[in-house]
Amino acid sequence: AYSERQAGRGDGAFGRARSSADLHRRMGTARGGVRQRRGGACGWNEGKEKAVEAVEKTADQKGGGGQHAETPVMDGFEKHGNWAVLDASGIAVGLPEGVMGNSEVGHLTIGAGQVQYQDLVRVNLAVKQGTIKDNKILQKAFKRAKDGNGRLHYIGLLSDGGVHSHQKHLYKLIEIAKEAGVPKTYIHAIMDGRDTPPRSGSKYAQMLLDELKKMEYGALATVVGRYYAMDRDKRWERVKVAFDTICRDKGAEATDSPVDAIEERYKENQTDEFLQPIVCHSDGQVGDGDTVIFFNYRADRMREINEAMGLEPPFETDCQRKDVEVYMFTQYKSQFPMDAVFPPQEMKNTLSEWISKEGLKQFHVAETEKYAHVTFFFNGGKEDQLENEERCMVPSPKVPTYDLEPEMSAQGVADEMCKAIESGEYKFIMCNFAPPDMVGHTGMFEKAIIACAKTDQCIGQIAEACKKNNTALFITSDHGNAEVMYTPEGKPVTSHTTFPVPFVMMDPEGKLEFKRKEGEVADVAPTILKYMGLDIPPEMTGKSFI
């Protein structure tokens, strides 16, 4: 059962059956299960007493203090079973630090046994850890520039807004180009003004110039607003303005002070987004044989200018250059033939895929609201049904909002799980319980209590089936939610949380124990494979608890 609350109440659980003669033990997985440890609607939390007390206090003020969910099954596991807590937010699920988890990345990480980092996080980690300097595509670009005409260009949004790019990434790219021995590096700065204040571009330009002076390397070549360089609606007349400036003829007149030039534009009521091109270096144009690296990590607003520069401009221009090699920072479009510095991560050898390759049967079940999560997301973002994988979808209630039917279809999911466990047909059985999450999102405290209590009851039903059929049970959650239903001021909370989630193991023989009490949701899959007696694929970065 998965939970997404303080120590997390959300959705999820796994069960596995074992026989003494079979190393490939059977496993069932149920997801859901939220409970109230000290207060609040539902969920567990290790060391989060203040948050729980706030929920208790506001619940009491709302008249619901005596109605906290009864969750004896999960309470029992915490007191007497193998119990740990897992990080299910931020870096642990591939999101920026401090960002709450969600059902998609939660299921993806749990099922894959590895983290699929968002592009921003991947780049941040590479810069922070210093591994970006060893990036093969960057080294290829640097070598091409050095072996060619010695000219390298960086093009991207000069901003710390963090939506499309970050200036710190650019600084590092300039630094490693210098270390690689690239003779000349030029920067074509696209000004922001949407994710940053509209007249802050001069500040970012000055910061860049200061960095270049400190490094004694590189030059600011061009400044232009994102209105022109980052269009995404096929307004090619705008893209042409940026393109023709960046790829202009050699020797164009350049400003002596880019910062002053930008400030003058402000006086003309041109804000950063709409800055018309400013030439900052007379020899900084992209010319024949040059090498170009775009450094925006978000794809959508880089596609058009990449198409124009890396393929063929879909507009008339006298500035098209020959033998220009273009590199994308991330994959801006799968059809583009250009190399990406950070290509897409492919989730290989996920838990489900690995079990399928072993020729073992598995069963996945959820109600409609979470069906994609136990199939597409849990299987690594792949839609196709695996060999020996059976799926079952239980219809969710036809109601406008789930506070009107807070138990949702948890009972139907539990019944299907128990049937699969009792059949003895499957080695791995997994499900998702939706109520704690979906009802938690309504902000209805009393209804969330019902949702959590029902989920706990269903987990108990599955646990009994596992005991009778010599099946191991693993319980966890994809993120937090229903453990916090009110703010300290008494306002409803409908969002996920960043609290850790529980991880429970019920070994029918009672011989195995968790080796530690804390981890991340990526640790779930390798723990299950270890229990099943299967090898752990090299792609899984999570660590087994047993």
Beta strands, then each sheet from edge to edge (+ up, - down):
strand 1: 13-17
strand 2: 27-30
strand 3: 82-87
strand 4: 151-158
strand 5: 184-191
strand 6: 219-225
strand 7: 278-279
strand 8: 291-294
strand 9: 325-330
strand 10: 340-342
strand 11: 362-367
strand 12: 389-394
strand 13: 428-431
strand 14: 471-475
strand 15: 501-506
strand 16: 518-520
sheet 1: 12+ 11+ 13+ 1- 2+ 14+ 15- 3+ 16+
sheet 2: 7+ 6- 5- 4- 8- 9- 10-
end
